[in-house]
């Protein structure tokens, strides 16, 4: 729809004698179709991205080492797609061929769909077992309805575990296992209290009044994941710097190397290449070496996902500090030379892009693995969706911080930290501020990560 609409708008002549988008005289219908296509793309991305990651992970048996590597190479594949779009497609669209760029994207989506369908006879599928959102809400509503009741003092033996017709314990969403009862979030345990009004014979009951322990533990699991998730939002705010302030910084530097002009936006290639290279390097060299060195110790065979996310935050802090020092040097060269553009070469940005790529590989891949493995089976896609939502929320957070900074620093007629002419401002202070905010986030993250408790699963007995 976007390709057709854009082609139509670009080729259709308007009354001013020019074509397409130049005149801004399109009909409401034309503009409506354009914006509807944009929002449909967003809706499609929100639907398939978390589901694709979860579905791909489901193809491996639990405990298979390939399952742990899947999210790494899934992220590599996503970045390779970004590399194509930020090089080939960016060049095509910079030449003014917007419609061609959209048609290439459409063809890519069609090819991806066909490739996906070719494996449909071989995929491992799991039977859906209900809407996870409604199950989540049922626990909250049932706990609120019975909040006045006292939880049995003799442990979870008197709480409702749920029984199928064959007498077996009810399982979690699609997983075939029940989740053992934990002591945290005790308020939710009210939802499993059996009263005289609850009809539990044969397993039939009102799910908005009575929930199983497993269902309650699913909700507890999501609540335990939320603090860890919230602690990565600031990192996502840093990540969007590659497409905004890093580019502005590069545009104020010397972009000519050996008579070749380097577009500042193309510097994100170093971020993408460093992500892909580090993930492969880590999986093929660092991890096997680490496993060999600690094989005779009591340490785990690989660093935990929580530790890798913490390392990623540390590297992100280093990336922002590096960007700050580069900006100090850039501004110093520009001011001393009396020019708006600095004589400092654009390639000095490479370290900050590479460090940010390494941080991205640590945080996002570990996020996928952590939320995909720690969430109950039926909530894996919800966990992956949270990972991807952190990027969007981080973008809004970064915009909010930027707006607040500019509002404060421009008072009294001052140019502020990030004016149109960067030589008149202090962009490095904003980079250092983001590093400080990430350091605070790291401290909070360490506190929550140290107190995180995994769910305990119990496999059902075979008949």
Order of alpha helices (4+ residues) and beta strands (2+ residues): alpha-alpha-alpha-alpha-alpha-alpha-beta-alpha-alpha-alpha-beta-beta-alpha-alpha-alpha-alpha-alpha-alpha-beta
